[in-house]
Amino acid sequence: MSFANTLKRASSSAIAVGVLASATMLAATTPASAATGQLTVCSRGDYASYVEFPARGGMTTKIVHRGQCQKFTGFGSSTAVESINVYGIHSPSTFWVQSGKFRPSRGGNVVTYGSSAHAWASMPQI
C-alpha cells in the first residue's frame, strides 16, 4: 500500500473518530428531556410557597422556603394540560397567590414574588 493511501485512511479514521467524539459530547451536554415530569418552584418573595395539583387529588409539592428553589420530579410525561394553584405561607397564614397551567411533558418553573400583601407568580409556559 502506498504512503498516500495510508495517509488517506489515517485521515479518514481520525475524522470519523472526531465526528463521533463531537456527537457524544453534544449528546452528553444536551439534556434529552431534562424538564419532562419536572417542576421547579422558587420562592423569591418574602414568604414560602408551594404548588397544588387539583386534578391529582389536591397533591402538593413540599414547602419551598423564601429565598430557595427546589426541583420536584415524577409528574410523568403526559401532554395533557393540568391546572395548578400556587399558595404562599407567611406564618401563621396560608394564602392563594395565583392559578395557572402545567404540562408534565414540558415541565416548567413557578417563581413567586412580592409580599404576602402583594403576591404574584410567574408560571410555566405550556
MODELLER restraints for C-alpha pairs under 7 A, 6 or more apart:
rsr = mdl.restraints
at = mdl.atoms
rsr.add(forms.Gaussian(group=physical.xy_distance, feature=features.Distance(at['CA:35:A'], at['CA:106:A']), mean=6.02, stdev=0.5))
rsr.add(forms.Gaussian(group=physical.xy_distance, feature=features.Distance(at['CA:35:A'], at['CA:107:A']), mean=4.67, stdev=0.5))
rsr.add(forms.Gaussian(group=physical.xy_distance, feature=features.Distance(at['CA:35:A'], at['CA:108:A']), mean=6.77, stdev=0.5))
rsr.add(forms.Gaussian(group=physical.xy_distance, feature=features.Distance(at['CA:36:A'], at['CA:77:A']), mean=5.84, stdev=0.5))
rsr.add(forms.Gaussian(group=physical.xy_distance, feature=features.Distance(at['CA:36:A'], at['CA:104:A']), mean=6.03, stdev=0.5))
rsr.add(forms.Gaussian(group=physical.xy_distance, feature=features.Distance(at['CA:36:A'], at['CA:105:A']), mean=4.75, stdev=0.5))
rsr.add(forms.Gaussian(group=physical.xy_distance, feature=features.Distance(at['CA:36:A'], at['CA:106:A']), mean=5.33, stdev=0.5))
rsr.add(forms.Gaussian(group=physical.xy_distance, feature=features.Distance(at['CA:36:A'], at['CA:107:A']), mean=5.02, stdev=0.5))
rsr.add(forms.Gaussian(group=physical.xy_distance, feature=features.Distance(at['CA:37:A'], at['CA:73:A']), mean=5.61, stdev=0.5))
rsr.add(forms.Gaussian(group=physical.xy_distance, feature=features.Distance(at['CA:37:A'], at['CA:74:A']), mean=5.44, stdev=0.5))
rsr.add(forms.Gaussian(group=physical.xy_distance, feature=features.Distance(at['CA:37:A'], at['CA:75:A']), mean=4.30, stdev=0.5))
rsr.add(forms.Gaussian(group=physical.xy_distance, feature=features.Distance(at['CA:37:A'], at['CA:76:A']), mean=4.61, stdev=0.5))
rsr.add(forms.Gaussian(group=physical.xy_distance, feature=features.Distance(at['CA:37:A'], at['CA:77:A']), mean=5.48, stdev=0.5))
rsr.add(forms.Gaussian(group=physical.xy_distance, feature=features.Distance(at['CA:37:A'], at['CA:104:A']), mean=4.73, stdev=0.5))
rsr.add(forms.Gaussian(group=physical.xy_distance, feature=features.Distance(at['CA:37:A'], at['CA:105:A']), mean=5.92, stdev=0.5))
rsr.add(forms.Gaussian(group=physical.xy_distance, feature=features.Distance(at['CA:37:A'], at['CA:107:A']), mean=5.44, stdev=0.5))
rsr.add(forms.Gaussian(group=physical.xy_distance, feature=features.Distance(at['CA:38:A'], at['CA:71:A']), mean=6.82, stdev=0.5))
rsr.add(forms.Gaussian(group=physical.xy_distance, feature=features.Distance(at['CA:38:A'], at['CA:72:A']), mean=5.57, stdev=0.5))
rsr.add(forms.Gaussian(group=physical.xy_distance, feature=features.Distance(at['CA:38:A'], at['CA:73:A']), mean=4.34, stdev=0.5))
rsr.add(forms.Gaussian(group=physical.xy_distance, feature=features.Distance(at['CA:38:A'], at['CA:74:A']), mean=6.63, stdev=0.5))
rsr.add(forms.Gaussian(group=physical.xy_distance, feature=features.Distance(at['CA:38:A'], at['CA:75:A']), mean=6.34, stdev=0.5))
rsr.add(forms.Gaussian(group=physical.xy_distance, feature=features.Distance(at['CA:38:A'], at['CA:104:A']), mean=6.92, stdev=0.5))
rsr.add(forms.Gaussian(group=physical.xy_distance, feature=features.Distance(at['CA:38:A'], at['CA:107:A']), mean=4.81, stdev=0.5))
rsr.add(forms.Gaussian(group=physical.xy_distance, feature=features.Distance(at['CA:38:A'], at['CA:108:A']), mean=6.64, stdev=0.5))
rsr.add(forms.Gaussian(group=physical.xy_distance, feature=features.Distance(at['CA:39:A'], at['CA:71:A']), mean=5.85, stdev=0.5))
rsr.add(forms.Gaussian(group=physical.xy_distance, feature=features.Distance(at['CA:39:A'], at['CA:72:A']), mean=5.21, stdev=0.5))
rsr.add(forms.Gaussian(group=physical.xy_distance, feature=features.Distance(at['CA:39:A'], at['CA:73:A']), mean=6.44, stdev=0.5))
rsr.add(forms.Gaussian(group=physical.xy_distance, feature=features.Distance(at['CA:39:A'], at['CA:107:A']), mean=5.49, stdev=0.5))
rsr.add(forms.Gaussian(group=physical.xy_distance, feature=features.Distance(at['CA:39:A'], at['CA:108:A']), mean=5.03, stdev=0.5))
rsr.add(forms.Gaussian(group=physical.xy_distance, feature=features.Distance(at['CA:39:A'], at['CA:109:A']), mean=5.60, stdev=0.5))
rsr.add(forms.Gaussian(group=physical.xy_distance, feature=features.Distance(at['CA:40:A'], at['CA:69:A']), mean=6.82, stdev=0.5))
rsr.add(forms.Gaussian(group=physical.xy_distance, feature=features.Distance(at['CA:40:A'], at['CA:70:A']), mean=5.62, stdev=0.5))
rsr.add(forms.Gaussian(group=physical.xy_distance, feature=features.Distance(at['CA:40:A'], at['CA:71:A']), mean=4.25, stdev=0.5))
rsr.add(forms.Gaussian(group=physical.xy_distance, feature=features.Distance(at['CA:40:A'], at['CA:72:A']), mean=6.02, stdev=0.5))
rsr.add(forms.Gaussian(group=physical.xy_distance, feature=features.Distance(at['CA:40:A'], at['CA:108:A']), mean=6.39, stdev=0.5))
rsr.add(forms.Gaussian(group=physical.xy_distance, feature=features.Distance(at['CA:40:A'], at['CA:109:A']), mean=4.67, stdev=0.5))
rsr.add(forms.Gaussian(group=physical.xy_distance, feature=features.Distance(at['CA:40:A'], at['CA:110:A']), mean=6.23, stdev=0.5))
rsr.add(forms.Gaussian(group=physical.xy_distance, feature=features.Distance(at['CA:41:A'], at['CA:64:A']), mean=6.96, stdev=0.5))
rsr.add(forms.Gaussian(group=physical.xy_distance, feature=features.Distance(at['CA:41:A'], at['CA:69:A']), mean=5.50, stdev=0.5))
rsr.add(forms.Gaussian(group=physical.xy_distance, feature=features.Distance(at['CA:41:A'], at['CA:70:A']), mean=5.46, stdev=0.5))
rsr.add(forms.Gaussian(group=physical.xy_distance, feature=features.Distance(at['CA:41:A'], at['CA:71:A']), mean=6.44, stdev=0.5))
rsr.add(forms.Gaussian(group=physical.xy_distance, feature=features.Distance(at['CA:41:A'], at['CA:109:A']), mean=5.87, stdev=0.5))
rsr.add(forms.Gaussian(group=physical.xy_distance, feature=features.Distance(at['CA:41:A'], at['CA:110:A']), mean=4.83, stdev=0.5))
rsr.add(forms.Gaussian(group=physical.xy_distance, feature=features.Distance(at['CA:41:A'], at['CA:111:A']), mean=5.83, stdev=0.5))
rsr.add(forms.Gaussian(group=physical.xy_distance, feature=features.Distance(at['CA:42:A'], at['CA:64:A']), mean=6.84, stdev=0.5))
rsr.add(forms.Gaussian(group=physical.xy_distance, feature=features.Distance(at['CA:42:A'], at['CA:68:A']), mean=5.76, stdev=0.5))
rsr.add(forms.Gaussian(group=physical.xy_distance, feature=features.Distance(at['CA:42:A'], at['CA:69:A']), mean=4.01, stdev=0.5))
rsr.add(forms.Gaussian(group=physical.xy_distance, feature=features.Distance(at['CA:42:A'], at['CA:70:A']), mean=6.48, stdev=0.5))
rsr.add(forms.Gaussian(group=physical.xy_distance, feature=features.Distance(at['CA:42:A'], at['CA:110:A']), mean=6.29, stdev=0.5))
rsr.add(forms.Gaussian(group=physical.xy_distance, feature=features.Distance(at['CA:42:A'], at['CA:111:A']), mean=4.65, stdev=0.5))
rsr.add(forms.Gaussian(group=physical.xy_distance, feature=features.Distance(at['CA:42:A'], at['CA:112:A']), mean=6.33, stdev=0.5))
rsr.add(forms.Gaussian(group=physical.xy_distance, feature=features.Distance(at['CA:43:A'], at['CA:49:A']), mean=5.97, stdev=0.5))
rsr.add(forms.Gaussian(group=physical.xy_distance, feature=features.Distance(at['CA:43:A'], at['CA:64:A']), mean=6.32, stdev=0.5))
rsr.add(forms.Gaussian(group=physical.xy_distance, feature=features.Distance(at['CA:43:A'], at['CA:65:A']), mean=6.32, stdev=0.5))
rsr.add(forms.Gaussian(group=physical.xy_distance, feature=features.Distance(at['CA:43:A'], at['CA:66:A']), mean=4.74, stdev=0.5))
rsr.add(forms.Gaussian(group=physical.xy_distance, feature=features.Distance(at['CA:43:A'], at['CA:67:A']), mean=5.53, stdev=0.5))
rsr.add(forms.Gaussian(group=physical.xy_distance, feature=features.Distance(at['CA:43:A'], at['CA:68:A']), mean=5.73, stdev=0.5))
rsr.add(forms.Gaussian(group=physical.xy_distance, feature=features.Distance(at['CA:43:A'], at['CA:69:A']), mean=6.39, stdev=0.5))
rsr.add(forms.Gaussian(group=physical.xy_distance, feature=features.Distance(at['CA:43:A'], at['CA:111:A']), mean=5.91, stdev=0.5))
rsr.add(forms.Gaussian(group=physical.xy_distance, feature=features.Distance(at['CA:43:A'], at['CA:112:A']), mean=5.01, stdev=0.5))
rsr.add(forms.Gaussian(group=physical.xy_distance, feature=features.Distance(at['CA:43:A'], at['CA:113:A']), mean=6.80, stdev=0.5))
rsr.add(forms.Gaussian(group=physical.xy_distance, feature=features.Distance(at['CA:44:A'], at['CA:66:A']), mean=5.97, stdev=0.5))
rsr.add(forms.Gaussian(group=physical.xy_distance, feature=features.Distance(at['CA:44:A'], at['CA:67:A']), mean=5.29, stdev=0.5))
rsr.add(forms.Gaussian(group=physical.xy_distance, feature=features.Distance(at['CA:44:A'], at['CA:111:A']), mean=6.66, stdev=0.5))
rsr.add(forms.Gaussian(group=physical.xy_distance, feature=features.Distance(at['CA:44:A'], at['CA:112:A']), mean=5.48, stdev=0.5))
rsr.add(forms.Gaussian(group=physical.xy_distance, feature=features.Distance(at['CA:44:A'], at['CA:113:A']), mean=4.99, stdev=0.5))
rsr.add(forms.Gaussian(group=physical.xy_distance, feature=features.Distance(at['CA:45:A'], at['CA:66:A']), mean=6.33, stdev=0.5))
rsr.add(forms.Gaussian(group=physical.xy_distance, feature=features.Distance(at['CA:45:A'], at['CA:112:A']), mean=5.91, stdev=0.5))
rsr.add(forms.Gaussian(group=physical.xy_distance, feature=features.Distance(at['CA:45:A'], at['CA:113:A']), mean=4.00, stdev=0.5))
rsr.add(forms.Gaussian(group=physical.xy_distance, feature=features.Distance(at['CA:45:A'], at['CA:114:A']), mean=4.49, stdev=0.5))
rsr.add(forms.Gaussian(group=physical.xy_distance, feature=features.Distance(at['CA:45:A'], at['CA:115:A']), mean=5.66, stdev=0.5))
rsr.add(forms.Gaussian(group=physical.xy_distance, feature=features.Distance(at['CA:46:A'], at['CA:66:A']), mean=5.98, stdev=0.5))
rsr.add(forms.Gaussian(group=physical.xy_distance, feature=features.Distance(at['CA:46:A'], at['CA:114:A']), mean=6.48, stdev=0.5))
rsr.add(forms.Gaussian(group=physical.xy_distance, feature=features.Distance(at['CA:46:A'], at['CA:115:A']), mean=5.27, stdev=0.5))
rsr.add(forms.Gaussian(group=physical.xy_distance, feature=features.Distance(at['CA:47:A'], at['CA:66:A']), mean=5.21, stdev=0.5))
rsr.add(forms.Gaussian(group=physical.xy_distance, feature=features.Distance(at['CA:47:A'], at['CA:88:A']), mean=6.17, stdev=0.5))
rsr.add(forms.Gaussian(group=physical.xy_distance, feature=features.Distance(at['CA:47:A'], at['CA:89:A']), mean=5.68, stdev=0.5))
rsr.add(forms.Gaussian(group=physical.xy_distance, feature=features.Distance(at['CA:47:A'], at['CA:90:A']), mean=5.16, stdev=0.5))
rsr.add(forms.Gaussian(group=physical.xy_distance, feature=features.Distance(at['CA:47:A'], at['CA:115:A']), mean=6.68, stdev=0.5))
rsr.add(forms.Gaussian(group=physical.xy_distance, feature=features.Distance(at['CA:47:A'], at['CA:116:A']), mean=6.61, stdev=0.5))
rsr.add(forms.Gaussian(group=physical.xy_distance, feature=features.Distance(at['CA:48:A'], at['CA:63:A']), mean=6.57, stdev=0.5))
rsr.add(forms.Gaussian(group=physical.xy_distance, feature=features.Distance(at['CA:48:A'], at['CA:64:A']), mean=5.52, stdev=0.5))
rsr.add(forms.Gaussian(group=physical.xy_distance, feature=features.Distance(at['CA:48:A'], at['CA:65:A']), mean=4.26, stdev=0.5))
rsr.add(forms.Gaussian(group=physical.xy_distance, feature=features.Distance(at['CA:48:A'], at['CA:66:A']), mean=4.67, stdev=0.5))
rsr.add(forms.Gaussian(group=physical.xy_distance, feature=features.Distance(at['CA:48:A'], at['CA:88:A']), mean=5.59, stdev=0.5))
rsr.add(forms.Gaussian(group=physical.xy_distance, feature=features.Distance(at['CA:48:A'], at['CA:89:A']), mean=5.07, stdev=0.5))
rsr.add(forms.Gaussian(group=physical.xy_distance, feature=features.Distance(at['CA:48:A'], at['CA:90:A']), mean=6.63, stdev=0.5))
rsr.add(forms.Gaussian(group=physical.xy_distance, feature=features.Distance(at['CA:49:A'], at['CA:63:A']), mean=5.67, stdev=0.5))
rsr.add(forms.Gaussian(group=physical.xy_distance, feature=features.Distance(at['CA:49:A'], at['CA:64:A']), mean=5.36, stdev=0.5))
rsr.add(forms.Gaussian(group=physical.xy_distance, feature=features.Distance(at['CA:49:A'], at['CA:65:A']), mean=6.62, stdev=0.5))
rsr.add(forms.Gaussian(group=physical.xy_distance, feature=features.Distance(at['CA:49:A'], at['CA:87:A']), mean=5.53, stdev=0.5))
rsr.add(forms.Gaussian(group=physical.xy_distance, feature=features.Distance(at['CA:49:A'], at['CA:88:A']), mean=4.24, stdev=0.5))
rsr.add(forms.Gaussian(group=physical.xy_distance, feature=features.Distance(at['CA:49:A'], at['CA:89:A']), mean=5.86, stdev=0.5))
rsr.add(forms.Gaussian(group=physical.xy_distance, feature=features.Distance(at['CA:50:A'], at['CA:60:A']), mean=6.89, stdev=0.5))
rsr.add(forms.Gaussian(group=physical.xy_distance, feature=features.Distance(at['CA:50:A'], at['CA:61:A']), mean=5.68, stdev=0.5))
rsr.add(forms.Gaussian(group=physical.xy_distance, feature=features.Distance(at['CA:50:A'], at['CA:62:A']), mean=6.23, stdev=0.5))
rsr.add(forms.Gaussian(group=physical.xy_distance, feature=features.Distance(at['CA:50:A'], at['CA:63:A']), mean=4.96, stdev=0.5))
rsr.add(forms.Gaussian(group=physical.xy_distance, feature=features.Distance(at['CA:50:A'], at['CA:64:A']), mean=6.11, stdev=0.5))
rsr.add(forms.Gaussian(group=physical.xy_distance, feature=features.Distance(at['CA:50:A'], at['CA:86:A']), mean=5.96, stdev=0.5))
rsr.add(forms.Gaussian(group=physical.xy_distance, feature=features.Distance(at['CA:50:A'], at['CA:87:A']), mean=5.52, stdev=0.5))
rsr.add(forms.Gaussian(group=physical.xy_distance, feature=features.Distance(at['CA:50:A'], at['CA:88:A']), mean=6.60, stdev=0.5))
rsr.add(forms.Gaussian(group=physical.xy_distance, feature=features.Distance(at['CA:51:A'], at['CA:60:A']), mean=5.49, stdev=0.5))
rsr.add(forms.Gaussian(group=physical.xy_distance, feature=features.Distance(at['CA:51:A'], at['CA:61:A']), mean=5.48, stdev=0.5))
rsr.add(forms.Gaussian(group=physical.xy_distance, feature=features.Distance(at['CA:51:A'], at['CA:84:A']), mean=6.61, stdev=0.5))
rsr.add(forms.Gaussian(group=physical.xy_distance, feature=features.Distance(at['CA:51:A'], at['CA:85:A']), mean=5.69, stdev=0.5))
rsr.add(forms.Gaussian(group=physical.xy_distance, feature=features.Distance(at['CA:51:A'], at['CA:86:A']), mean=4.59, stdev=0.5))
rsr.add(forms.Gaussian(group=physical.xy_distance, feature=features.Distance(at['CA:51:A'], at['CA:87:A']), mean=6.27, stdev=0.5))
rsr.add(forms.Gaussian(group=physical.xy_distance, feature=features.Distance(at['CA:52:A'], at['CA:58:A']), mean=5.94, stdev=0.5))
rsr.add(forms.Gaussian(group=physical.xy_distance, feature=features.Distance(at['CA:52:A'], at['CA:59:A']), mean=5.75, stdev=0.5))
rsr.add(forms.Gaussian(group=physical.xy_distance, feature=features.Distance(at['CA:52:A'], at['CA:60:A']), mean=4.25, stdev=0.5))
rsr.add(forms.Gaussian(group=physical.xy_distance, feature=features.Distance(at['CA:52:A'], at['CA:61:A']), mean=6.66, stdev=0.5))
rsr.add(forms.Gaussian(group=physical.xy_distance, feature=features.Distance(at['CA:52:A'], at['CA:84:A']), mean=5.65, stdev=0.5))
rsr.add(forms.Gaussian(group=physical.xy_distance, feature=features.Distance(at['CA:52:A'], at['CA:85:A']), mean=5.06, stdev=0.5))
rsr.add(forms.Gaussian(group=physical.xy_distance, feature=features.Distance(at['CA:52:A'], at['CA:86:A']), mean=6.33, stdev=0.5))
rsr.add(forms.Gaussian(group=physical.xy_distance, feature=features.Distance(at['CA:53:A'], at['CA:59:A']), mean=5.31, stdev=0.5))
rsr.add(forms.Gaussian(group=physical.xy_distance, feature=features.Distance(at['CA:53:A'], at['CA:60:A']), mean=6.08, stdev=0.5))
rsr.add(forms.Gaussian(group=physical.xy_distance, feature=features.Distance(at['CA:53:A'], at['CA:83:A']), mean=6.52, stdev=0.5))
rsr.add(forms.Gaussian(group=physical.xy_distance, feature=features.Distance(at['CA:53:A'], at['CA:84:A']), mean=4.98, stdev=0.5))
rsr.add(forms.Gaussian(group=physical.xy_distance, feature=features.Distance(at['CA:53:A'], at['CA:85:A']), mean=6.66, stdev=0.5))
rsr.add(forms.Gaussian(group=physical.xy_distance, feature=features.Distance(at['CA:54:A'], at['CA:83:A']), mean=6.75, stdev=0.5))
rsr.add(forms.Gaussian(group=physical.xy_distance, feature=features.Distance(at['CA:54:A'], at['CA:84:A']), mean=6.64, stdev=0.5))
rsr.add(forms.Gaussian(group=physical.xy_distance, feature=features.Distance(at['CA:55:A'], at['CA:82:A']), mean=6.95, stdev=0.5))
rsr.add(forms.Gaussian(group=physical.xy_distance, feature=features.Distance(at['CA:64:A'], at['CA:70:A']), mean=6.54, stdev=0.5))
rsr.add(forms.Gaussian(group=physical.xy_distance, feature=features.Distance(at['CA:75:A'], at['CA:104:A']), mean=5.86, stdev=0.5))
rsr.add(forms.Gaussian(group=physical.xy_distance, feature=features.Distance(at['CA:76:A'], at['CA:104:A']), mean=5.96, stdev=0.5))
rsr.add(forms.Gaussian(group=physical.xy_distance, feature=features.Distance(at['CA:77:A'], at['CA:104:A']), mean=5.23, stdev=0.5))
rsr.add(forms.Gaussian(group=physical.xy_distance, feature=features.Distance(at['CA:77:A'], at['CA:105:A']), mean=4.21, stdev=0.5))
rsr.add(forms.Gaussian(group=physical.xy_distance, feature=features.Distance(at['CA:78:A'], at['CA:104:A']), mean=5.49, stdev=0.5))
rsr.add(forms.Gaussian(group=physical.xy_distance, feature=features.Distance(at['CA:78:A'], at['CA:105:A']), mean=5.29, stdev=0.5))
rsr.add(forms.Gaussian(group=physical.xy_distance, feature=features.Distance(at['CA:79:A'], at['CA:103:A']), mean=5.87, stdev=0.5))
rsr.add(forms.Gaussian(group=physical.xy_distance, feature=features.Distance(at['CA:79:A'], at['CA:104:A']), mean=6.38, stdev=0.5))
rsr.add(forms.Gaussian(group=physical.xy_distance, feature=features.Distance(at['CA:79:A'], at['CA:105:A']), mean=5.24, stdev=0.5))
rsr.add(forms.Gaussian(group=physical.xy_distance, feature=features.Distance(at['CA:80:A'], at['CA:103:A']), mean=5.94, stdev=0.5))
rsr.add(forms.Gaussian(group=physical.xy_distance, feature=features.Distance(at['CA:81:A'], at['CA:101:A']), mean=6.34, stdev=0.5))
rsr.add(forms.Gaussian(group=physical.xy_distance, feature=features.Distance(at['CA:81:A'], at['CA:102:A']), mean=5.64, stdev=0.5))
rsr.add(forms.Gaussian(group=physical.xy_distance, feature=features.Distance(at['CA:81:A'], at['CA:103:A']), mean=4.65, stdev=0.5))
rsr.add(forms.Gaussian(group=physical.xy_distance, feature=features.Distance(at['CA:82:A'], at['CA:101:A']), mean=5.47, stdev=0.5))
rsr.add(forms.Gaussian(group=physical.xy_distance, feature=features.Distance(at['CA:82:A'], at['CA:102:A']), mean=5.15, stdev=0.5))
rsr.add(forms.Gaussian(group=physical.xy_distance, feature=features.Distance(at['CA:82:A'], at['CA:103:A']), mean=6.16, stdev=0.5))
rsr.add(forms.Gaussian(group=physical.xy_distance, feature=features.Distance(at['CA:83:A'], at['CA:100:A']), mean=5.85, stdev=0.5))
rsr.add(forms.Gaussian(group=physical.xy_distance, feature=features.Distance(at['CA:83:A'], at['CA:101:A']), mean=4.59, stdev=0.5))
rsr.add(forms.Gaussian(group=physical.xy_distance, feature=features.Distance(at['CA:83:A'], at['CA:102:A']), mean=6.29, stdev=0.5))
rsr.add(forms.Gaussian(group=physical.xy_distance, feature=features.Distance(at['CA:84:A'], at['CA:99:A']), mean=5.66, stdev=0.5))
rsr.add(forms.Gaussian(group=physical.xy_distance, feature=features.Distance(at['CA:84:A'], at['CA:100:A']), mean=5.28, stdev=0.5))
rsr.add(forms.Gaussian(group=physical.xy_distance, feature=features.Distance(at['CA:84:A'], at['CA:101:A']), mean=5.54, stdev=0.5))
rsr.add(forms.Gaussian(group=physical.xy_distance, feature=features.Distance(at['CA:84:A'], at['CA:102:A']), mean=6.61, stdev=0.5))
rsr.add(forms.Gaussian(group=physical.xy_distance, feature=features.Distance(at['CA:85:A'], at['CA:98:A']), mean=6.09, stdev=0.5))
rsr.add(forms.Gaussian(group=physical.xy_distance, feature=features.Distance(at['CA:85:A'], at['CA:99:A']), mean=4.37, stdev=0.5))
rsr.add(forms.Gaussian(group=physical.xy_distance, feature=features.Distance(at['CA:85:A'], at['CA:100:A']), mean=6.43, stdev=0.5))
rsr.add(forms.Gaussian(group=physical.xy_distance, feature=features.Distance(at['CA:86:A'], at['CA:96:A']), mean=6.27, stdev=0.5))
rsr.add(forms.Gaussian(group=physical.xy_distance, feature=features.Distance(at['CA:86:A'], at['CA:97:A']), mean=5.42, stdev=0.5))
rsr.add(forms.Gaussian(group=physical.xy_distance, feature=features.Distance(at['CA:86:A'], at['CA:98:A']), mean=5.32, stdev=0.5))
rsr.add(forms.Gaussian(group=physical.xy_distance, feature=features.Distance(at['CA:86:A'], at['CA:99:A']), mean=5.97, stdev=0.5))
rsr.add(forms.Gaussian(group=physical.xy_distance, feature=features.Distance(at['CA:87:A'], at['CA:94:A']), mean=6.80, stdev=0.5))
rsr.add(forms.Gaussian(group=physical.xy_distance, feature=features.Distance(at['CA:87:A'], at['CA:95:A']), mean=5.55, stdev=0.5))
rsr.add(forms.Gaussian(group=physical.xy_distance, feature=features.Distance(at['CA:87:A'], at['CA:96:A']), mean=4.51, stdev=0.5))
rsr.add(forms.Gaussian(group=physical.xy_distance, feature=features.Distance(at['CA:87:A'], at['CA:97:A']), mean=5.11, stdev=0.5))
rsr.add(forms.Gaussian(group=physical.xy_distance, feature=features.Distance(at['CA:88:A'], at['CA:94:A']), mean=5.69, stdev=0.5))
rsr.add(forms.Gaussian(group=physical.xy_distance, feature=features.Distance(at['CA:88:A'], at['CA:95:A']), mean=5.28, stdev=0.5))
rsr.add(forms.Gaussian(group=physical.xy_distance, feature=features.Distance(at['CA:88:A'], at['CA:96:A']), mean=6.30, stdev=0.5))
rsr.add(forms.Gaussian(group=physical.xy_distance, feature=features.Distance(at['CA:88:A'], at['CA:97:A']), mean=6.20, stdev=0.5))
rsr.add(forms.Gaussian(group=physical.xy_distance, feature=features.Distance(at['CA:89:A'], at['CA:95:A']), mean=6.38, stdev=0.5))
rsr.add(forms.Gaussian(group=physical.xy_distance, feature=features.Distance(at['CA:90:A'], at['CA:116:A']), mean=6.52, stdev=0.5))
rsr.add(forms.Gaussian(group=physical.xy_distance, feature=features.Distance(at['CA:97:A'], at['CA:119:A']), mean=5.74, stdev=0.5))
rsr.add(forms.Gaussian(group=physical.xy_distance, feature=features.Distance(at['CA:97:A'], at['CA:120:A']), mean=5.65, stdev=0.5))
rsr.add(forms.Gaussian(group=physical.xy_distance, feature=features.Distance(at['CA:97:A'], at['CA:121:A']), mean=6.94, stdev=0.5))
rsr.add(forms.Gaussian(group=physical.xy_distance, feature=features.Distance(at['CA:98:A'], at['CA:120:A']), mean=6.42, stdev=0.5))
rsr.add(forms.Gaussian(group=physical.xy_distance, feature=features.Distance(at['CA:98:A'], at['CA:121:A']), mean=6.49, stdev=0.5))
rsr.add(forms.Gaussian(group=physical.xy_distance, feature=features.Distance(at['CA:100:A'], at['CA:123:A']), mean=6.30, stdev=0.5))
rsr.add(forms.Gaussian(group=physical.xy_distance, feature=features.Distance(at['CA:101:A'], at['CA:124:A']), mean=6.91, stdev=0.5))
rsr.add(forms.Gaussian(group=physical.xy_distance, feature=features.Distance(at['CA:101:A'], at['CA:126:A']), mean=6.87, stdev=0.5))
rsr.add(forms.Gaussian(group=physical.xy_distance, feature=features.Distance(at['CA:102:A'], at['CA:124:A']), mean=6.10, stdev=0.5))
rsr.add(forms.Gaussian(group=physical.xy_distance, feature=features.Distance(at['CA:102:A'], at['CA:126:A']), mean=6.17, stdev=0.5))
rsr.add(forms.Gaussian(group=physical.xy_distance, feature=features.Distance(at['CA:103:A'], at['CA:126:A']), mean=5.79, stdev=0.5))
rsr.add(forms.Gaussian(group=physical.xy_distance, feature=features.Distance(at['CA:108:A'], at['CA:124:A']), mean=4.63, stdev=0.5))
rsr.add(forms.Gaussian(group=physical.xy_distance, feature=features.Distance(at['CA:108:A'], at['CA:125:A']), mean=6.75, stdev=0.5))
rsr.add(forms.Gaussian(group=physical.xy_distance, feature=features.Distance(at['CA:109:A'], at['CA:123:A']), mean=6.29, stdev=0.5))
rsr.add(forms.Gaussian(group=physical.xy_distance, feature=features.Distance(at['CA:109:A'], at['CA:124:A']), mean=5.16, stdev=0.5))
rsr.add(forms.Gaussian(group=physical.xy_distance, feature=features.Distance(at['CA:110:A'], at['CA:121:A']), mean=6.65, stdev=0.5))
rsr.add(forms.Gaussian(group=physical.xy_distance, feature=features.Distance(at['CA:110:A'], at['CA:122:A']), mean=5.65, stdev=0.5))
rsr.add(forms.Gaussian(group=physical.xy_distance, feature=features.Distance(at['CA:110:A'], at['CA:123:A']), mean=4.91, stdev=0.5))
rsr.add(forms.Gaussian(group=physical.xy_distance, feature=features.Distance(at['CA:110:A'], at['CA:124:A']), mean=6.17, stdev=0.5))
rsr.add(forms.Gaussian(group=physical.xy_distance, feature=features.Distance(at['CA:111:A'], at['CA:121:A']), mean=5.35, stdev=0.5))
rsr.add(forms.Gaussian(group=physical.xy_distance, feature=features.Distance(at['CA:111:A'], at['CA:122:A']), mean=5.23, stdev=0.5))
rsr.add(forms.Gaussian(group=physical.xy_distance, feature=features.Distance(at['CA:111:A'], at['CA:123:A']), mean=6.94, stdev=0.5))
rsr.add(forms.Gaussian(group=physical.xy_distance, feature=features.Distance(at['CA:112:A'], at['CA:120:A']), mean=5.83, stdev=0.5))
rsr.add(forms.Gaussian(group=physical.xy_distance, feature=features.Distance(at['CA:112:A'], at['CA:121:A']), mean=4.20, stdev=0.5))
rsr.add(forms.Gaussian(group=physical.xy_distance, feature=features.Distance(at['CA:112:A'], at['CA:122:A']), mean=6.55, stdev=0.5))
rsr.add(forms.Gaussian(group=physical.xy_distance, feature=features.Distance(at['CA:113:A'], at['CA:119:A']), mean=5.89, stdev=0.5))
rsr.add(forms.Gaussian(group=physical.xy_distance, feature=features.Distance(at['CA:113:A'], at['CA:120:A']), mean=5.45, stdev=0.5))
rsr.add(forms.Gaussian(group=physical.xy_distance, feature=features.Distance(at['CA:113:A'], at['CA:121:A']), mean=5.85, stdev=0.5))
rsr.add(forms.Gaussian(group=physical.xy_distance, feature=features.Distance(at['CA:114:A'], at['CA:120:A']), mean=6.41, stdev=0.5))
